[in-house]
Amino acid sequence: MTSVDIALLLVRVVLGGTMIVHGWNHGWGPGGIDGTTRWFAGIGLRPARVHAWASTLVEIAAGVAILLGALTPLAAAGVVGVMAVAGVVAHRSNGFFVFRDGYEYVLFIAVSAVAVAIAGPGRLSVDAALGLRLAGVVGGLVAAVGLLGAAALLAASWRPVPVVATAEDG
């Protein structure tokens, strides 16, 4: 075991754990799946309940797989897909910074997932235990497939809600 293996484990634990908690919050957090459904409807995802459940389950499953280092590039593709959708529908129009609800956070999560897919999960992973060598350029390309999934989902299901000007907007 090398320092790189330990570093990859740390990144996988935080990245995977973050995705698990994020997905869990969508399904069973304060607003539950009903709150996530209302939010998704409000940002134009149709049918909102299907997307609420899909987001919940993909985030949890991809998070578990990243954490364990299991089928790492496919798990990274799941992370990239949900973060790309979130970036486009909820954060892009707010600019870069997360404190303005910008895309900084989702960009960092997605790029971290691609980096892990390229580097590989390290020796302390299910992939290594099973002898799976899914990394390098191929791992990165598999992870990037999440962008294609996000684009297809957006084309088929996203209908942006028009912004209504208020008296305060001038």
Phi, psi and omega per residue, in radians:
M1 nan 2.355 -3.106
T2 -1.953 3.030 3.073
S3 -1.129 -0.534 3.087
V4 -1.133 -0.712 3.102
D5 -1.080 -0.711 3.119
I6 -1.177 -0.745 3.120
A7 -1.073 -0.775 3.121
L8 -1.115 -0.676 3.089
L9 -1.073 -0.793 3.128
L10 -1.052 -0.795 3.130
V11 -1.111 -0.768 -3.136
R12 -1.094 -0.719 -3.129
V13 -1.114 -0.790 -3.124
V14 -1.242 -0.793 -3.139
L15 -1.122 -0.875 3.130
G16 -1.108 -0.776 3.116
G17 -1.076 -0.710 3.102
T18 -1.070 -0.778 3.138
M19 -1.133 -0.714 3.128
I20 -1.062 -0.861 -3.117
V21 -1.147 -0.681 3.111
H22 -1.088 -0.828 3.100
G23 -1.114 -0.737 3.123
W24 -1.044 -0.737 3.125
N25 -1.086 -0.663 3.093
H26 -1.075 -0.703 -3.066
G27 -1.529 -0.676 -2.976
W28 -2.342 0.258 3.082
G29 -1.296 -2.890 -3.055
P30 -0.905 -0.752 3.127
G31 -1.570 -0.210 -3.123
G32 1.073 -2.928 -3.115
I33 -1.127 -0.528 3.114
D34 -1.152 -0.726 3.106
G35 -1.149 -0.726 3.102
T36 -1.124 -0.679 3.097
T37 -1.065 -0.800 3.130
R38 -1.088 -0.732 3.137
W39 -1.104 -0.830 -3.130
F40 -1.097 -0.674 3.079
A41 -1.094 -0.685 -3.117
G42 -1.183 -0.401 3.113
I43 -1.803 0.115 2.962
G44 1.670 0.215 3.087
L45 -1.482 2.198 -3.093
R46 -2.232 2.354 -0.181
P47 -1.313 2.269 -2.970
A48 -1.051 -0.714 -3.100
R49 -1.159 -0.693 3.094
V50 -1.068 -0.766 3.141
H51 -1.204 -0.601 3.094
A52 -1.093 -0.805 3.118
W53 -1.195 -0.724 -3.140
A54 -1.075 -0.782 3.116
S55 -1.070 -0.816 3.135
T56 -0.983 -0.913 -3.043
L57 -1.246 -0.696 3.120
V58 -1.157 -0.742 -3.139
E59 -1.100 -0.741 3.131
I60 -1.188 -0.844 -3.111
A61 -1.106 -0.802 3.125
A62 -1.131 -0.668 3.117
G63 -1.101 -0.777 3.106
V64 -1.080 -0.793 -3.111
A65 -1.131 -0.727 3.086
I66 -1.097 -0.818 -3.128
L67 -0.990 -0.763 -3.126
L68 -1.419 -0.279 -3.040
G69 1.217 0.787 -3.097
A70 -1.975 2.128 -3.067
L71 0.838 0.896 -2.946
T72 -0.919 -0.840 -3.139
P73 -1.111 -0.619 3.092
L74 -1.182 -0.717 3.075
A75 -1.091 -0.718 3.106
A76 -1.100 -0.645 3.088
A77 -1.070 -0.689 3.075
G78 -1.088 -0.762 3.115
V79 -1.105 -0.825 -3.140
V80 -1.035 -0.754 -3.123
G81 -1.065 -0.898 -3.102
V82 -1.199 -0.594 3.120
M83 -1.250 -0.621 3.096
A84 -1.135 -0.766 3.100
V85 -1.069 -0.832 3.126
A86 -1.048 -0.726 -3.140
G87 -1.057 -0.736 -3.109
V88 -1.298 -0.881 -2.980
V89 -1.424 -0.489 -3.010
A90 -2.048 -0.409 -2.959
H91 -2.114 -0.497 -3.019
R92 -0.952 -0.793 -3.063
S93 -1.216 -0.181 -3.109
N94 -1.666 0.054 -3.131
G95 1.498 -2.890 -3.002
F96 -1.378 -0.819 -2.883
F97 -1.293 2.338 -3.107
V98 -1.135 -0.540 -3.126
F99 -1.215 -0.171 2.998
R100 -1.893 0.309 -3.087
D101 1.130 0.526 3.128
G102 -1.393 -3.024 -3.006
Y103 -1.568 0.094 -3.111
E104 -0.906 -0.879 -3.091
Y105 -1.107 -0.886 -3.070
V106 -1.191 -0.585 3.067
L107 -1.104 -0.813 -3.127
F108 -1.089 -0.756 3.125
I109 -1.082 -0.830 -3.111
A110 -1.109 -0.798 -3.125
V111 -1.173 -0.625 3.076
S112 -1.081 -0.704 3.111
A113 -1.118 -0.750 3.104
V114 -1.113 -0.719 3.127
A115 -1.059 -0.740 3.101
V116 -1.139 -0.687 3.109
A117 -1.102 -0.669 3.120
I118 -1.241 -0.821 -3.110
A119 -1.233 -0.495 -3.006
G120 1.581 2.825 -3.046
P121 -1.378 -0.155 -3.096
G122 1.550 3.058 -3.075
R123 -1.245 -0.406 -3.120
L124 -1.609 1.133 -3.053
S125 -2.643 2.813 3.054
V126 -1.120 -0.737 3.125
D127 -0.968 -0.811 3.138
A128 -1.129 -0.730 -3.138
A129 -1.083 -0.571 3.137
L130 -1.570 -0.031 -3.132
G131 1.323 0.328 3.118
L132 -1.451 2.240 -3.136
R133 -2.052 1.442 -3.107
L134 -2.007 1.515 -3.083
A135 -2.665 -2.919 3.120
G136 1.238 -2.672 -3.113
V137 -1.035 -0.740 -3.138
V138 -1.083 -0.777 3.096
G139 -1.038 -0.739 3.115
G140 -1.143 -0.695 3.119
L141 -1.176 -0.682 3.086
V142 -1.089 -0.775 3.125
A143 -1.077 -0.670 -3.126
A144 -1.178 -0.314 3.074
V145 -1.028 -0.419 3.062
G146 -0.987 -0.536 3.088
L147 -1.151 -0.660 3.103
L148 -1.151 -0.730 3.088
G149 -1.079 -0.740 3.121
A150 -1.113 -0.752 3.137
A151 -1.093 -0.736 3.121
A152 -1.125 -0.763 3.123
L153 -1.072 -0.792 -3.125
L154 -1.112 -0.735 3.137
A155 -1.115 -0.669 -3.076
A156 -1.468 -0.523 -2.889
S157 -2.244 -0.136 -3.066
W158 -1.766 2.121 3.063
R159 -2.172 1.634 -3.061
P160 -0.929 2.401 3.133
V161 -1.422 2.203 3.141
P162 -1.071 2.464 3.103
V163 -1.450 2.238 3.139
V164 -1.717 2.184 3.127
A165 -1.246 2.502 3.097
T166 -1.936 2.968 3.103
A167 -1.050 -0.528 -3.133
E168 -1.225 -0.432 -3.132
D169 -1.276 -0.280 3.094
G170 1.600 nan nan
